[in-house]
């Protein structure tokens, strides 16, 4: 990932937002959607994605559905009810963080 330290803390929120918008997705689909949305600026590696997905599942925020597609098994991830609520909380927190960072990076000086 480009600027990996900046994005690393937001990976779970990015995943949850995509699942909120798209219903259910499989891992590779998530990586490609992020790449498309960011015009190739952000590439999520499998090494970052799958541990995040497994942690979200272990925390009860994701459900997994396994389906046979083209003779192979594919895992689809979707938000649980608590995952939907937590997504709203995390997005609110992220928006607040972004506003604060914008204030710090581009302060409007008042005299």
N, C-alpha and C positions, 0 to 999 in steps of 0.2 A: 504494500500500500504506500502510496505517496504520502509524505508527512505522517508516517505511521503512528508516531506518538500522539499526534493530535486526533487522529481518527480512532485509534485503539479504544479509547474510553467511550466512544459513541457507537461501536460496532453493534452491540446488542440492541440499542435504540434504532439503528438503521434497519436491522433485520426485522424487528417488531413492526416498524412503520411500513415496510414493504409487505409484510404478511397482513397487516391491517387493510392495506389498499387492494391486495390481490387475492385475499382469501387463503389460498394455500399455494405453496411453491416447493420445489425441490432445490437442493443445494446449488447445483450448477446454474439453475435458473436465477437464483438470487445473485450470484456473482455477475452474471451477464446483465441483469437489470441495473445493478449498481454501476457497472461500466458504461452502459447506455445512458443512464440519467446524468452521469458526470462527464460525458463525452471522453471517456477513457482516462480521466484524471485519477480516479480511484479504482484500484484493482484489489479485490478481496481474495486472498489466497485460501486454498483449501485448509492449510495449516492454521489459519485464523478462524475461518468460518465454522468448520465442524465442531471444534471444541466449544465455540460460543453456542451453537445450536444444541449440543448435548447438555450444556449447563442450563440453558433456558428450559429445556425439556425436564431436566432433573429438578428445577425450581418450580415446576408445575405451570409454567407460562406457555408451553407449546405442547401440542398433541402431535403424534406421528401416525401417518397412514401409509401403509405399504401397498403398492400396486404393481402388477406386472405390466410392463410396457416394453414392446418389442422384444419379448422373450427374456427380459431381465427385470429384477425387482427394483423399484424406485421408491425412495422414502420421500413423502410429502410432509411438510411441516405446516401447521396452522396454529393460530392463537387459541388458547383456552379462554374461558370467561375471565379468569383472573389475569390472563395475559393481555386481554383487551383493555381491562382497567389499568393495568400497569403501563401499557403503551401510552395511554392518555397522560398518566403521571410523568413518565419519562420525557414525553414530548414537551410538556409544560415546563419541566425543569431545564430541558435543553434550550428552549426558546429564551428563557430567563438568562441562562448562561451566555447565549449568543449576544443578547442585548448588553449584558454587563461587559463582555469582551469588546464589543463595538465601542462602548463608552470609554474603556481603558485605552484602546488602540487609537481611536480618533476622538480625543476629548474636545469638547467645545469649551474653550477658555472664556471665562466670564470675569470681568474686572469691575 
